[in-house]
């Protein structure tokens, strides 16, 4: 910062100018802080939207047809069911189907091994 010499009779005026400039800077900082906070909220909203879109796609829905999803959820509520419980149960069923596929594959593998052992046992 450059040193400036201020005549004594202008000192009060200079201090007033510096205070005004300081106040303007504080106001500008507040405005910029508000803009930054708003941008962060926008980024958070976009991230939440992307997550929602991914979750919807995972369950066969899309953002292009949100009415379909809303319609299903409304119907579930109208029938007196808890949508969250249904979603949890569907996730459990999906997990059970996956486990069933794994077990069937294991059975096929074990049956194949058993058939080979049956051929070897007589020997």
MOPEWO-V395742 format. One record per pair of residues at least 24 apart in sequence whose C-alpha atoms are under 10 Angstrom apart, sorted by the first residue. I is the first residue (numbers start at 1). J is the second residue. If there is no record, write none. Layout:
i | j
I | J
I | J
This chain:
i | j
59 | 87
59 | 90
59 | 91
